[in-house]
Each structure stands twice: as C-alpha cells, then as structure tokens.
Amino acid sequence: MSSISDSIESHSGDSAESHKLDAKPYPRAVNHVGVGVSDIKQAIDWYTRVLGFTLLMGPFEVRVKPGYEGNQRDVLGEDFTAMLQAHLVSGNGIGIELFQLIDPPHQKREPSLEYWKSGFFHICITDPNIEELAAKIAESGGRQRSKIWRNNSAMKEYRLCYCEDPFGNIIEIYTHNYETLYGGLVR
C-alpha cells in the first residue's frame, strides 16, 4: 500500500516539486483568535479593562446580504443571518475577534470546559503578576478555575493558572512567554 507522500511524488513528475513538500514550512505567525460572547459591549469593556487589550474596530453588525457581503454563510452555514463583531488587539499584536451571534442567537457552552472534545481549548495571556491578574479576572465577573501551579519543578518563577472570562471562555495565564518556558527546558 502506498503512502500519501508516494502518491504526491508520483504525480508531481518533478523532483524539485517533491523536494518542496519535504522542506520545513515557513513558521507562520498567529494572526488572531475568534471568541464567541453573549454580550459584545460587555465583552469589549471586560477585555479592554481587565486584560488591557485595545479596541480597534466595532462593535458593528454583520448581516447576510446578497453578493460578496453574504459570504459568511460559506463558513457559518445557511442558518446564519446576523451577528455583532468587534476587533481588539493584545499587547504583542495578536488580534482578538469578538462575535455575538444574533440570528441564530448565541448559546453559552455548558460546561464551559469540554476538555474531552477536540478543538481550540483556551487562549493564554502572559503576565508576570499572575496572582493579581487571576484575582482581577475573578473580581470582574470571570473566575479562577485552578490554583497557581509551577510550570517547571526546577524553576519556581515559571507559573501558570487557568481562569475563565464572564462568557465561559477559558483563559490561561503564564508568567513568562511561551518560548522562554518551553524553548530551553529539559524535562
């Protein structure tokens, strides 16, 4: 039985083409994360006030229209009619795209953390004062889901905590950036 790569190579007819498939891919950057919320105005306030994100645009209504502006159904399906949307940005330039569905209406996921299902699990924020941010999240309508753990047994300053925004979305907090935490650690 042949593998997929064998099949691709036999159809390419060009060894240079097949070499491109073996090359290490360009390391893409994360552009933005889409986050569903039940109240977009409250979410904009919360994400700017609590996490310090900057509002770039919105909220504005997106409604299915004929032609180009009706393309949302290509992704969201034929039942989609309208939503509110806003664009925010984090301190390191990663976008947060907030969505509040209007028709069909937004439904909060219950339970909010379905760890046994595939898909995106959480977003992670970097903040060296993890205790303060976790408390601020809890005091502002969200909640702290876990204790503050050490991320590495040898480095007590590397810590993490799981929280939840007021809309049921999981937010993890790291004290250090991802590359620092995992780039040089030996486990």
ROVOMAR-286585 format. One record per atom (N, C-alpha, C, CB): x, y, z; atom name; residue number from 1. Coordinates in steps of 0.1 Angstrom, whole numbers. Glycine has a CB too. Example, Ala and Ser with C-alpha at 12.3 -4.5 7.8 and 13.67 -1.06 7.14 Angstrom:
% residues 2
      px      py      pz    a     k
     132     -57      78    N     1
     123     -45      78   CA     1
     132     -33      78    C     1
     113     -45      90   CB     1
     128     -22      71    N     2
     137     -11      71   CA     2
     129       0      79    C     2
     141      -6      57   CB     2
% end
This chain:
% residues 187
      px      py      pz    a     k
       8     -12       0    N     1
       0       0       0   CA     1
       9      12       0    C     1
     -10       0      12   CB     1
       6      22      -9    N     2
      15      33     -10   CA     2
      10      44       0    C     2
      15      39     -24   CB     2
      19      53       4    N     3
      16      64      13   CA     3
      11      76       5    C     3
      28      67      22   CB     3
       6      85      12    N     4
       2      98       5   CA     4
      14     105      -1    C     4
      -5     107      15   CB     4
      25     105       6    N     5
      37     112       0   CA     5
      41     105     -12    C     5
      48     113      11   CB     5
      41      91     -13    N     6
      44      84     -25   CA     6
      35      88     -37    C     6
      44      69     -23   CB     6
      22      89     -33    N     7
      13      93     -44   CA     7
      15     107     -49    C     7
      -2      92     -38   CB     7
      18     116     -40    N     8
      21     130     -44   CA     8
      33     130     -53    C     8
      23     139     -32   CB     8
      44     123     -48    N     9
      56     124     -56   CA     9
      54     118     -70    C     9
      67     116     -49   CB     9
      47     107     -71    N    10
      45     100     -84   CA    10
      37     109     -94    C    10
      38      87     -83   CB    10
      28     118     -88    N    11
      20     127     -97   CA    11
      27     140    -100    C    11
       7     130     -90   CB    11
      37     143     -92    N    12
      44     156     -95   CA    12
      52     156    -107    C    12
      52     160     -83   CB    12
      59     144    -110    N    13
      68     143    -121   CA    13
      80     152    -121    C    13
      60     147    -134   CB    13
      82     160    -110    N    14
      93     169    -109   CA    14
      99     167     -95    C    14
      89     184    -111   CB    14
     112     163     -94    N    15
     118     160     -81   CA    15
     120     173     -74    C    15
     131     153     -83   CB    15
     121     184     -80    N    16
     122     197     -73   CA    16
     108     200     -66    C    16
     125     209     -83   CB    16
      97     197     -72    N    17
      84     199     -66   CA    17
      83     190     -53    C    17
      73     195     -76   CB    17
      87     177     -55    N    18
      86     168     -43   CA    18
      95     173     -32    C    18
      89     154     -47   CB    18
     106     179     -35    N    19
     116     184     -25   CA    19
     109     195     -17    C    19
     129     189     -32   CB    19
     101     203     -24    N    20
      94     214     -17   CA    20
      85     209      -6    C    20
      85     222     -26   CB    20
      79     197      -8    N    21
      70     191       2   CA    21
      78     186      14    C    21
      62     179      -4   CB    21
      90     183      12    N    22
      99     178      23   CA    22
     105     189      31    C    22
     109     169      18   CB    22
     105     201      25    N    23
     112     213      32   CA    23
     104     217      44    C    23
     113     225      22   CB    23
     111     222      54    N    24
     105     227      66   CA    24
      96     239      62    C    24
     115     231      77   CB    24
      84     239      67    N    25
      75     250      63   CA    25
      79     263      70    C    25
      60     247      66   CB    25
      76     274      64    N    26
      77     288      70   CA    26
      70     288      83    C    26
      73     299      60   CB    26
      76     293      94    N    27
      68     294     106   CA    27
      58     305     107    C    27
      78     295     118   CB    27
      46     302     105    N    28
      35     312     104   CA    28
      33     318     118    C    28
      22     306      99   CB    28
      29     331     118    N    29
      25     338     130   CA    29
      10     336     132    C    29
      29     353     129   CB    29
       6     336     145    N    30
      -8     336     148   CA    30
     -13     351     146    C    30
     -10     332     163   CB    30
     -23     352     138    N    31
     -29     365     134   CA    31
     -40     370     144    C    31
     -35     364     120   CB    31
     -49     361     147    N    32
     -60     365     156   CA    32
     -67     352     161    C    32
     -70     375     150   CB    32
     -75     354     171    N    33
     -83     343     177   CA    33
     -98     348     177    C    33
     -78     339     191   CB    33
    -107     340     172    N    34
    -121     344     173   CA    34
    -127     339     186    C    34
    -129     338     161   CB    34
    -135     347     193    N    35
    -140     344     206   CA    35
    -155     347     206    C    35
    -133     352     218   CB    35
    -164     337     209    N    36
    -178     340     210   CA    36
    -182     344     223    C    36
    -186     327     206   CB    36
    -191     355     224    N    37
    -195     360     236   CA    37
    -210     363     236    C    37
    -188     374     240   CB    37
    -217     364     247    N    38
    -231     366     247   CA    38
    -235     381     247    C    38
    -237     359     260   CB    38
    -226     389     251    N    39
    -228     404     251   CA    39
    -216     411     247    C    39
    -233     408     266   CB    39
    -216     416     235    N    40
    -203     421     229   CA    40
    -199     434     236    C    40
    -205     424     214   CB    40
    -208     443     239    N    41
    -204     455     246   CA    41
    -198     452     260    C    41
    -217     465     248   CB    41
    -204     443     267    N    42
    -198     439     280   CA    42
    -184     432     278    C    42
    -208     429     287   CB    42
    -183     424     267    N    43
    -170     418     264   CA    43
    -160     428     260    C    43
    -172     407     253   CB    43
    -163     438     252    N    44
    -153     448     249   CA    44
    -148     455     261    C    44
    -159     458     239   CB    44
    -158     459     270    N    45
    -154     465     282   CA    45
    -145     456     291    C    45
    -167     469     291   CB    45
    -149     443     292    N    46
    -141     434     300   CA    46
    -127     432     295    C    46
    -148     421     302   CB    46
    -126     429     282    N    47
    -113     426     276   CA    47
    -104     438     275    C    47
    -115     421     262   CB    47
    -109     450     275    N    48
    -101     462     275   CA    48
     -97     466     289    C    48
    -108     474     268   CB    48
    -106     465     298    N    49
    -104     469     312   CA    49
     -96     459     320    C    49
    -117     471     319   CB    49
     -99     446     318    N    50
     -93     436     326   CA    50
     -79     431     320    C    50
    -102     424     328   CB    50
     -80     428     307    N    51
     -68     423     301   CA    51
     -59     434     294    C    51
     -72     412     291   CB    51
     -64     446     293    N    52
     -57     457     287   CA    52
     -56     456     272    C    52
     -43     456     292   CB    52
     -65     449     265    N    53
     -65     449     250   CA    53
     -70     462     245    C    53
     -74     437     245   CB    53
     -67     465     233    N    54
     -71     478     227   CA    54
     -82     475     216    C    54
     -59     485     220   CB    54
     -92     483     217    N    55
    -103     481     207   CA    55
     -99     488     194    C    55
    -116     488     212   CB    55
     -99     481     183    N    56
     -95     486     170   CA    56
    -107     490     162    C    56
     -87     476     162   CB    56
    -118     482     163    N    57
    -130     485     155   CA    57
    -142     478     161    C    57
    -127     479     141   CB    57
    -153     485     161    N    58
    -166     479     165   CA    58
    -171     484     178    C    58
    -164     464     165   CB    58
    -182     478     182    N    59
    -189     467     176   CA    59
    -197     472     164    C    59
    -199     461     186   CB    59
    -199     463     154    N    60
    -207     466     142   CA    60
    -215     453     139    C    60
    -198     471     131   CB    60
    -226     456     132    N    61
    -234     444     128   CA    61
    -230     439     115    C    61
    -249     449     127   CB    61
    -230     425     114    N    62
    -227     418     102   CA    62
    -240     411      99    C    62
    -215     408     103   CB    62
    -246     414      87    N    63
    -259     407      83   CA    63
    -257     402      69    C    63
    -270     418      84   CB    63
    -262     390      67    N    64
    -261     384      54   CA    64
    -269     393      44    C    64
    -267     369      54   CB    64
    -261     395      33    N    65
    -267     403      22   CA    65
    -264     396       9    C    65
    -261     418      22   CB    65
    -271     399      -2    N    66
    -267     393     -15   CA    66
    -253     396     -19    C    66
    -278     397     -25   CB    66
    -247     388     -27    N    67
    -234     390     -32   CA    67
    -222     388     -23    C    67
    -233     405     -37   CB    67
    -212     396     -24    N    68
    -200     395     -16   CA    68
    -202     395      -1    C    68
    -190     406     -20   CB    68
    -211     404       3    N    69
    -213     405      17   CA    69
    -221     394      23    C    69
    -221     418      20   CB    69
    -225     384      15    N    70
    -232     372      20   CA    70
    -223     360      22    C    70
    -243     369      11   CB    70
    -210     363      21    N    71
    -200     352      22   CA    71
    -200     345      36    C    71
    -187     357      19   CB    71
    -205     351      46    N    72
    -204     345      59   CA    72
    -211     331      60    C    72
    -211     354      70   CB    72
    -221     329      52    N    73
    -228     316      51   CA    73
    -219     305      46    C    73
    -240     317      43   CB    73
    -209     309      38    N    74
    -199     299      33   CA    74
    -192     292      45    C    74
    -189     306      24   CB    74
    -190     299      56    N    75
    -183     294      67   CA    75
    -194     290      78    C    75
    -174     304      73   CB    75
    -203     298      81    N    76
    -212     296      92   CA    76
    -225     288      89    C    76
    -216     310      98   CB    76
    -227     286      77    N    77
    -239     278      73   CA    77
    -251     286      69    C    77
    -242     269      84   CB    77
    -261     279      63    N    78
    -273     286      58   CA    78
    -282     292      69    C    78
    -281     276      50   CB    78
    -281     287      81    N    79
    -289     292      92   CA    79
    -284     306      97    C    79
    -289     283     104   CB    79
    -272     310      94    N    80
    -266     322      99   CA    80
    -273     334      92    C    80
    -251     323      96   CB    80
    -277     344     100    N    81
    -283     356      94   CA    81
    -276     369      99    C    81
    -298     357      98   CB    81
    -273     370     112    N    82
    -267     382     117   CA    82
    -259     380     130    C    82
    -278     392     120   CB    82
    -249     389     132    N    83
    -241     389     144   CA    83
    -235     403     146    C    83
    -229     378     143   CB    83
    -230     405     158    N    84
    -222     417     161   CA    84
    -208     412     162    C    84
    -227     424     175   CB    84
    -199     421     158    N    85
    -184     418     157   CA    85
    -176     430     162    C    85
    -180     413     143   CB    85
    -165     427     168    N    86
    -155     437     172   CA    86
    -141     432     171    C    86
    -158     443     187   CB    86
    -132     440     168    N    87
    -118     436     167   CA    87
    -109     444     178    C    87
    -112     440     153   CB    87
    -102     436     186    N    88
     -93     441     196   CA    88
     -79     435     193    C    88
     -98     437     210   CB    88
     -69     441     200    N    89
     -55     436     198   CA    89
     -48     435     211    C    89
     -47     445     188   CB    89
     -40     425     213    N    90
     -33     423     226   CA    90
     -20     431     225    C    90
     -29     408     228   CB    90
     -13     432     236    N    91
       0     439     237   CA    91
      10     435     228    C    91
       5     438     251   CB    91
      10     423     223    N    92
      20     418     213   CA    92
      15     417     199    C    92
      26     405     218   CB    92
       3     423     196    N    93
      -2     424     183   CA    93
     -11     413     178    C    93
       9     425     174   CB    93
     -15     404     187    N    94
     -24     393     183   CA    94
     -38     398     184    C    94
     -22     380     192   CB    94
     -46     396     173    N    95
     -59     400     173   CA    95
     -69     391     181    C    95
     -64     402     159   CB    95
     -79     398     187    N    96
     -90     391     193   CA    96
    -103     395     186    C    96
     -90     393     209   CB    96
    -109     386     179    N    97
    -121     390     172   CA    97
    -133     385     180    C    97
    -121     383     157   CB    97
    -141     394     185    N    98
    -152     390     193   CA    98
    -165     389     184    C    98
    -155     401     204   CB    98
    -173     379     187    N    99
    -185     376     180   CA    99
    -197     375     190    C    99
    -184     364     171   CB    99
    -208     381     187    N   100
    -220     379     194   CA   100
    -231     375     184    C   100
    -225     391     203   CB   100
    -234     363     183    N   101
    -244     359     173   CA   101
    -258     364     177    C   101
    -245     343     172   CB   101
    -265     369     167    N   102
    -279     374     169   CA   102
    -289     365     163    C   102
    -280     388     162   CB   102
    -287     360     151    N   103
    -296     351     145   CA   103
    -288     340     137    C   103
    -306     358     136   CB   103
    -287     328     142    N   104
    -292     323     154   CA   104
    -286     329     166    C   104
    -291     307     154   CB   104
    -293     329     178    N   105
    -287     335     190   CA   105
    -276     328     196    C   105
    -298     337     200   CB   105
    -267     335     203    N   106
    -256     329     210   CA   106
    -261     319     220    C   106
    -247     341     216   CB   106
    -253     308     222    N   107
    -256     299     232   CA   107
    -243     296     240    C   107
    -262     285     227   CB   107
    -244     298     253    N   108
    -232     296     261   CA   108
    -229     281     262    C   108
    -234     302     275   CB   108
    -217     277     261    N   109
    -213     263     262   CA   109
    -214     259     277    C   109
    -198     261     256   CB   109
    -220     248     279    N   110
    -222     242     292   CA   110
    -218     227     292    C   110
    -236     244     298   CB   110
    -209     223     299    N   111
    -199     230     307   CA   111
    -190     239     299    C   111
    -192     221     317   CB   111
    -184     249     304    N   112
    -176     258     297   CA   112
    -163     251     292    C   112
    -173     271     305   CB   112
    -158     242     300    N   113
    -145     235     296   CA   113
    -148     221     292    C   113
    -136     236     308   CB   113
    -149     218     280    N   114
    -152     205     274   CA   114
    -138     199     270    C   114
    -162     205     263   CB   114
    -130     196     279    N   115
    -116     192     276   CA   115
    -116     178     268    C   115
    -108     190     289   CB   115
    -126     171     269    N   116
    -126     158     262   CA   116
    -130     159     247    C   116
    -136     148     269   CB   116
    -133     171     243    N   117
    -137     173     229   CA   117
    -125     180     221    C   117
    -150     181     227   CB   117
    -124     176     209    N   118
    -113     183     201   CA   118
    -117     197     198    C   118
    -111     175     188   CB   118
    -107     205     194    N   119
    -110     219     191   CA   119
    -101     228     199    C   119
    -124     223     192   CB   119
    -102     241     197    N   120
     -94     250     205   CA   120
     -99     250     219    C   120
     -95     264     198   CB   120
     -90     251     228    N   121
     -92     248     242   CA   121
     -93     261     250    C   121
     -82     239     248   CB   121
     -83     270     248    N   122
     -82     283     255   CA   122
     -73     292     248    C   122
     -77     280     269   CB   122
     -73     305     253    N   123
     -62     314     249   CA   123
     -54     316     262    C   123
     -68     328     244   CB   123
     -41     320     259    N   124
     -32     322     271   CA   124
     -26     336     270    C   124
     -20     311     270   CB   124
     -26     342     282    N   125
     -21     356     284   CA   125
      -9     355     292    C   125
     -32     365     291   CB   125
       1     363     288    N   126
      14     364     296   CA   126
      13     376     305    C   126
      26     365     287   CB   126
      15     373     318    N   127
      15     384     328   CA   127
      24     380     340    C   127
       1     388     333   CB   127
      35     387     343    N   128
      44     383     354   CA   128
      37     383     368    C   128
      56     392     354   CB   128
      26     391     369    N   129
      19     392     382   CA   129
       7     383     381    C   129
      16     406     386   CB   129
       9     370     381    N   130
      -2     361     379   CA   130
     -13     362     389    C   130
       4     347     378   CB   130
      -9     364     402    N   131
     -19     364     413   CA   131
     -28     376     411    C   131
     -11     365     426   CB   131
     -22     388     407    N   132
     -30     400     406   CA   132
     -40     398     394    C   132
     -22     412     403   CB   132
     -36     393     383    N   133
     -45     392     371   CA   133
     -56     381     374    C   133
     -37     388     359   CB   133
     -52     370     380    N   134
     -62     360     383   CA   134
     -73     366     393    C   134
     -56     347     390   CB   134
     -69     373     403    N   135
     -78     380     412   CA   135
     -87     390     404    C   135
     -71     387     423   CB   135
     -81     398     395    N   136
     -88     408     388   CA   136
     -99     401     379    C   136
     -79     416     379   CB   136
     -95     390     373    N   137
    -105     382     365   CA   137
    -116     378     373    C   137
     -98     370     358   CB   137
    -113     372     385    N   138
    -124     367     394   CA   138
    -133     378     399    C   138
    -118     359     405   CB   138
    -127     390     402    N   139
    -134     401     408   CA   139
    -143     408     397    C   139
    -125     411     414   CB   139
    -140     405     385    N   140
    -147     413     374   CA   140
    -158     405     367    C   140
    -137     418     364   CB   140
    -162     394     373    N   141
    -173     385     366   CA   141
    -168     372     361    C   141
    -179     393     356   CB   141
    -155     371     359    N   142
    -149     358     355   CA   142
    -147     349     367    C   142
    -136     360     347   CB   142
    -138     339     366    N   143
    -134     331     377   CA   143
    -120     325     375    C   143
    -145     321     379   CB   143
    -114     322     387    N   144
    -102     315     387   CA   144
    -105     300     387    C   144
     -92     319     398   CB   144
    -102     292     377    N   145
    -105     278     376   CA   145
     -95     269     384    C   145
    -106     274     362   CB   145
     -83     273     385    N   146
     -73     264     391   CA   146
     -64     272     401    C   146
     -64     258     380   CB   146
     -57     264     408    N   147
     -46     270     417   CA   147
     -35     276     407    C   147
     -41     260     427   CB   147
     -26     283     413    N   148
     -15     288     405   CA   148
      -4     277     407    C   148
      -9     302     410   CB   148
       0     271     396    N   149
       9     260     396   CA   149
      23     264     391    C   149
       4     248     387   CB   149
      33     257     395    N   150
      46     258     390   CA   150
      46     251     376    C   150
      57     253     399   CB   150
      52     257     366    N   151
      52     252     353   CA   151
      64     242     351    C   151
      53     263     342   CB   151
      74     244     360    N   152
      86     236     359   CA   152
      91     234     373    C   152
      97     242     350   CB   152
      94     222     377    N   153
      98     219     391   CA   153
     111     225     394    C   153
      99     204     393   CB   153
     119     228     385    N   154
     132     234     387   CA   154
     132     249     388    C   154
     143     230     377   CB   154
     122     255     382    N   155
     121     270     381   CA   155
     108     275     388    C   155
     121     274     366   CB   155
     109     279     401    N   156
      97     283     408   CA   156
      91     296     403    C   156
     101     285     423   CB   156
      98     304     395    N   157
      92     316     390   CA   157
      83     314     378    C   157
     103     326     387   CB   157
      84     302     371    N   158
      76     298     360   CA   158
      63     292     364    C   158
      84     289     350   CB   158
      52     300     363    N   159
      40     296     369   CA   159
      28     298     359    C   159
      37     303     382   CB   159
      17     291     361    N   160
       5     292     353   CA   160
      -7     291     361    C   160
       6     282     342   CB   160
     -18     295     355    N   161
     -31     294     362   CA   161
     -42     294     351    C   161
     -33     306     372   CB   161
     -53     287     353    N   162
     -64     287     344   CA   162
     -76     295     350    C   162
     -69     272     341   CB   162
     -81     304     342    N   163
     -92     312     346   CA   163
    -103     311     335    C   163
     -88     327     347   CB   163
    -114     319     337    N   164
    -125     319     327   CA   164
    -130     333     327    C   164
    -136     309     331   CB   164
    -133     338     315    N   165
    -139     351     313   CA   165
    -154     350     317    C   165
    -137     357     299   CB   165
    -161     362     318    N   166
    -175     361     322   CA   166
    -184     354     312    C   166
    -180     375     324   CB   166
    -179     351     300    N   167
    -187     345     290   CA   167
    -185     330     288    C   167
    -185     352     277   CB   167
    -176     324     297    N   168
    -174     310     297   CA   168
    -162     306     288    C   168
    -185     303     291   CB   168
    -154     315     284    N   169
    -142     312     276   CA   169
    -130     310     285    C   169
    -139     323     265   CB   169
    -122     300     283    N   170
    -111     297     291   CA   170
     -99     305     288    C   170
    -107     282     290   CB   170
     -93     311     298    N   171
     -81     320     297   CA   171
     -70     314     306    C   171
     -84     335     300   CB   171
     -59     310     301    N   172
     -48     306     309   CA   172
     -38     318     310    C   172
     -40     293     302   CB   172
     -31     318     322    N   173
     -21     329     324   CA   173
      -8     322     326    C   173
     -25     338     336   CB   173
       2     327     319    N   174
      16     323     321   CA   174
      24     335     326    C   174
      23     317     308   CB   174
      33     332     335    N   175
      42     343     340   CA   175
      53     347     330    C   175
      48     339     353   CB   175
      56     338     320    N   176
      66     341     311   CA   176
      61     337     297    C   176
      79     333     314   CB   176
      68     342     286    N   177
      63     339     273   CA   177
      66     325     269    C   177
      70     348     263   CB   177
      60     320     259    N   178
      60     306     255   CA   178
      74     301     252    C   178
      50     304     244   CB   178
      81     309     244    N   179
      94     304     240   CA   179
     104     303     252    C   179
     100     314     230   CB   179
     103     313     261    N   180
     111     312     274   CA   180
     107     299     281    C   180
     109     324     282   CB   180
      94     296     283    N   181
      90     285     291   CA   181
      94     272     285    C   181
      75     285     293   CB   181
      93     270     271    N   182
      95     257     265   CA   182
     107     256     256    C   182
      82     254     258   CB   182
     113     267     252    N   183
     124     267     243   CA   183
     137     261     248    C   183
     126     281     239   CB   183
     139     262     261    N   184
     151     257     266   CA   184
     150     248     278    C   184
     160     268     271   CB   184
     138     244     281    N   185
     135     235     292   CA   185
     139     221     289    C   185
     121     236     297   CB   185
     145     214     298    N   186
     147     200     297   CA   186
     138     193     307    C   186
     162     196     299   CB   186
     130     184     302    N   187
     120     177     311   CA   187
     125     163     313    C   187
     106     177     305   CB   187
% end
